[in-house]
Amino acid sequence: MYKVTGTDPSGRTLAFACGTDEQALEKTWELAGRGFRNISVADPKGREMSALAFERSLDFDYDY
């Protein structure tokens, strides 16, 4: 289980549970689009990292 946390525009910190790494990545993008700040992801082993570091750790191949 991945846990995505972020601070909403009103200052509340919210957490969301995601079953897969792809769902967690999509949630980070959604939260960023909604104006959340300080977005982080905790992986199933409990390691917490920023959303950007999490995205980089997934090592997706983007076709441009």
C-alpha positions in Angstrom: 0.0 0.0 0.0 1.3 3.4 -0.9 0.4 6.5 1.1 0.2 9.9 -0.6 0.1 13.0 1.6 -0.2 16.6 0.7 -1.3 20.0 2.1 -4.4 21.4 0.5 -4.8 25.1 -0.4 -6.6 25.8 2.9 -3.6 24.3 4.9 -5.0 20.9 5.9 -2.8 17.9 5.5 -4.6 15.0 3.9 -3.5 11.4 3.2 -4.7 9.0 0.5 -4.1 5.2 0.2 -3.1 3.8 -3.2 -2.8 0.1 -4.0 -0.1 0.4 -6.8 2.8 2.7 -7.7 0.9 3.8 -10.8 -2.1 4.8 -8.7 0.1 6.7 -6.3 1.8 8.5 -9.2 -1.6 9.5 -10.7 -2.7 10.8 -7.3 0.4 13.0 -7.0 -0.4 14.5 -10.4 -4.0 15.0 -9.4 -3.1 16.7 -6.1 -0.6 19.0 -7.8 -3.3 20.0 -10.3 -5.6 20.8 -7.4 -3.1 23.1 -5.8 -1.8 20.8 -3.1 1.7 21.5 -1.7 4.3 19.4 0.1 3.2 16.2 -1.7 5.0 13.1 -0.6 4.7 9.3 -1.1 5.4 6.6 1.4 6.1 3.2 -0.2 5.0 -0.2 1.3 8.3 -0.4 3.2 7.6 2.9 4.8 10.2 5.0 3.0 8.9 8.5 2.4 10.0 10.7 -0.5 8.8 13.8 -2.4 6.5 13.3 -5.3 9.3 14.2 -7.7 11.7 11.8 -6.2 9.0 9.1 -6.3 8.3 9.7 -10.0 12.0 9.5 -10.8 12.4 6.3 -8.8 9.8 4.6 -11.0 12.1 4.9 -14.0 9.3 5.2 -16.6 10.3 5.5 -20.3 8.6 8.6 -21.6 8.2 8.7 -25.4 8.6 12.3 -26.6 
